[in-house]
Amino acid sequence: MLTRVAEGVLVHQSELLQNNTVVVQGNAGVLLVDAGITGDEMTCLANDLSELGQPVVAGFSTHPDWDHVLWHTKLGDAPRYGTARCAADMRDLLSNPDWKARAAEGLPPEIAEETPLDVFGRITGLPAGTTRIPWDGPHVRIIEHPAHAPGHAALFIEERGVLVAGDMLSDVFIPMLDDWKGTNDPIEDYLVGLRLLEGVAGDVDVVIPGHGSVGGADQLRARIELDRTYVRTLRDGGVVDDPRIGPSAKPGWEWVSDIHAGQLRQLAKKREQDGTSG
């Protein structure tokens, strides 16, 4: 079911992980951001758009995580854009003969058989430095940043005051850090991403996270601060007190505490390797 969240902007939410697919209406059709996760849900979305007489004329994946690079043939064959780094990550995966098995391993068992992989990850990378999605519709600014995943990007629909945040600013997920690879610092990368999102906050009326509830301008600033507090506390070795984990977590989302525990282990391992302590 499509829900209107702003003029010309609608959201279709998945059942399992509350993935938010964003539909932006343009002059000749719609821009579809992060298409969804199960075949039935994407078919439902395609049917809803067909009833509205709104073909998909462009797609966009905010980042290369499996649940943001899915597609369904019923959505058509419009170009599916992403940042250059996002597309490169997908090319690397798809170049492996066993890519489908690798992708399937990352699927939640509850939906593994319901998630189509036939057109998985076919992302067209926009030239590095591209700041707007090339399509016939409202200006959609691309805010690329290093937080969470390679080539992650938020989208700011300027004329509608809508920020599509990708896998950030969620009310159900804590900040999920990228892997510690080489010399990169996923904690500092995350803080950079939050600063870039905060830079447009004054013009935002609606924030749409990759997972969870759509929020207003007041919730946007509160979520930025909540995410920043989590990341800084993790960095500084403090005790995290976050409503998204522990006893205060949303019912059904208690498992997010496992993500937090895993990040604590990763950070401890990294510090041990570097000969530092928290």
PEDA-V803798 format. One record per backbone hydrogen bond with DSSP energy under -0.5 kcal/mol. CO is the residue of the C=O (numbers start at 0). NH is the residue of the N-H. E is the energy in kcal/mol with one decimal. If there is no record, write none. Layout:
BEGIN
co->CO nh->NH e->E
co->CO nh->NH e->E
END
This chain:
BEGIN
co->0 nh->12 e->-0.5
co->2 nh->10 e->-2.5
co->5 nh->8 e->-2.3
co->7 nh->24 e->-2.8
co->8 nh->4 e->-2.4
co->8 nh->5 e->-1.5
co->9 nh->22 e->-3.1
co->10 nh->2 e->-2.4
co->11 nh->20 e->-3.0
co->17 nh->211 e->-1.6
co->18 nh->13 e->-2.4
co->18 nh->20 e->-0.7
co->20 nh->11 e->-2.5
co->21 nh->23 e->-0.5
co->21 nh->32 e->-2.9
co->22 nh->9 e->-2.7
co->22 nh->24 e->-0.5
co->23 nh->30 e->-2.7
co->24 nh->137 e->-0.5
co->28 nh->25 e->-2.9
co->29 nh->56 e->-2.3
co->29 nh->57 e->-1.4
co->30 nh->23 e->-2.6
co->30 nh->32 e->-0.6
co->31 nh->33 e->-0.5
co->31 nh->59 e->-2.1
co->32 nh->21 e->-2.0
co->37 nh->41 e->-2.4
co->38 nh->42 e->-2.4
co->39 nh->43 e->-2.4
co->40 nh->44 e->-2.3
co->41 nh->45 e->-2.6
co->42 nh->46 e->-2.5
co->43 nh->47 e->-2.5
co->44 nh->48 e->-2.4
co->45 nh->49 e->-2.1
co->46 nh->50 e->-2.4
co->47 nh->51 e->-1.3
co->48 nh->53 e->-2.9
co->49 nh->52 e->-1.2
co->52 nh->54 e->-0.6
co->54 nh->29 e->-2.8
co->54 nh->56 e->-0.6
co->57 nh->31 e->-2.6
co->58 nh->80 e->-2.9
co->59 nh->33 e->-2.6
co->59 nh->61 e->-0.5
co->61 nh->152 e->-2.0
co->64 nh->67 e->-2.3
co->65 nh->68 e->-1.1
co->68 nh->120 e->-2.7
co->69 nh->34 e->-0.5
co->71 nh->74 e->-2.1
co->72 nh->75 e->-1.7
co->78 nh->58 e->-2.7
co->78 nh->80 e->-0.7
co->79 nh->123 e->-3.6
co->80 nh->60 e->-2.5
co->81 nh->125 e->-2.6
co->82 nh->86 e->-2.5
co->83 nh->87 e->-2.2
co->84 nh->88 e->-2.2
co->85 nh->89 e->-1.8
co->86 nh->90 e->-2.5
co->87 nh->91 e->-2.3
co->88 nh->92 e->-1.8
co->89 nh->93 e->-3.0
co->90 nh->94 e->-1.4
co->92 nh->95 e->-1.7
co->95 nh->98 e->-1.9
co->97 nh->101 e->-2.2
co->98 nh->102 e->-2.8
co->99 nh->103 e->-2.5
co->100 nh->104 e->-1.7
co->101 nh->105 e->-0.8
co->102 nh->105 e->-0.9
co->103 nh->106 e->-1.4
co->107 nh->110 e->-1.7
co->107 nh->111 e->-0.8
co->110 nh->113 e->-1.3
co->110 nh->114 e->-0.7
co->111 nh->114 e->-0.6
co->113 nh->38 e->-3.5
co->113 nh->115 e->-0.7
co->116 nh->119 e->-1.4
co->118 nh->121 e->-1.0
co->120 nh->122 e->-2.1
co->122 nh->124 e->-0.7
co->123 nh->81 e->-1.4
co->126 nh->129 e->-2.2
co->130 nh->141 e->-2.7
co->132 nh->134 e->-1.2
co->134 nh->136 e->-1.4
co->135 nh->26 e->-2.4
co->135 nh->27 e->-0.7
co->138 nh->140 e->-0.6
co->138 nh->157 e->-1.0
co->139 nh->132 e->-1.8
co->140 nh->142 e->-0.6
co->140 nh->155 e->-2.4
co->141 nh->143 e->-0.7
co->142 nh->153 e->-2.3
co->146 nh->148 e->-2.2
co->148 nh->151 e->-1.6
co->149 nh->63 e->-0.7
co->151 nh->144 e->-2.2
co->153 nh->142 e->-3.0
co->154 nh->156 e->-0.6
co->154 nh->163 e->-3.5
co->155 nh->140 e->-2.8
co->155 nh->157 e->-1.4
co->156 nh->159 e->-1.3
co->156 nh->160 e->-1.2
co->156 nh->161 e->-1.6
co->157 nh->160 e->-0.6
co->160 nh->204 e->-3.2
co->160 nh->205 e->-2.2
co->161 nh->156 e->-3.0
co->161 nh->163 e->-0.6
co->162 nh->164 e->-0.8
co->162 nh->207 e->-3.1
co->163 nh->154 e->-2.5
co->165 nh->167 e->-1.7
co->165 nh->209 e->-3.1
co->174 nh->176 e->-0.6
co->178 nh->180 e->-1.1
co->180 nh->183 e->-2.1
co->183 nh->185 e->-0.5
co->184 nh->188 e->-2.5
co->185 nh->189 e->-1.8
co->186 nh->190 e->-1.9
co->187 nh->191 e->-2.0
co->188 nh->192 e->-2.1
co->189 nh->193 e->-2.3
co->190 nh->194 e->-2.0
co->191 nh->195 e->-2.0
co->192 nh->196 e->-2.1
co->193 nh->197 e->-2.5
co->194 nh->198 e->-1.3
co->196 nh->199 e->-1.4
co->196 nh->200 e->-0.5
co->197 nh->200 e->-0.8
co->199 nh->202 e->-2.1
co->200 nh->203 e->-1.5
co->204 nh->216 e->-0.7
co->205 nh->162 e->-2.9
co->206 nh->208 e->-0.6
co->206 nh->214 e->-2.6
co->207 nh->164 e->-2.5
co->209 nh->19 e->-2.3
co->214 nh->206 e->-2.7
co->215 nh->219 e->-2.1
co->216 nh->220 e->-1.6
co->217 nh->221 e->-1.7
co->218 nh->222 e->-2.7
co->219 nh->223 e->-2.3
co->220 nh->224 e->-2.1
co->221 nh->225 e->-2.2
co->222 nh->226 e->-2.8
co->223 nh->227 e->-2.5
co->224 nh->228 e->-2.5
co->225 nh->229 e->-2.1
co->226 nh->230 e->-2.4
co->227 nh->231 e->-2.7
co->228 nh->232 e->-2.3
co->229 nh->233 e->-2.3
co->230 nh->234 e->-2.5
co->231 nh->235 e->-2.6
co->232 nh->236 e->-0.7
co->232 nh->237 e->-2.1
co->233 nh->236 e->-0.8
co->237 nh->239 e->-0.6
co->239 nh->241 e->-0.5
co->241 nh->244 e->-1.8
co->244 nh->247 e->-0.6
co->245 nh->248 e->-1.9
co->249 nh->252 e->-2.7
co->252 nh->255 e->-1.9
co->253 nh->256 e->-1.8
co->254 nh->257 e->-1.5
co->254 nh->258 e->-0.8
co->255 nh->259 e->-1.8
co->256 nh->260 e->-2.4
co->257 nh->261 e->-2.2
co->258 nh->262 e->-2.1
co->259 nh->263 e->-2.1
co->260 nh->264 e->-1.9
co->261 nh->265 e->-2.3
co->262 nh->266 e->-2.3
co->263 nh->267 e->-2.3
co->264 nh->268 e->-2.4
co->265 nh->269 e->-2.4
co->266 nh->270 e->-2.4
co->267 nh->271 e->-2.0
co->268 nh->272 e->-2.3
co->269 nh->273 e->-2.1
co->270 nh->274 e->-0.8
co->270 nh->275 e->-2.8
END
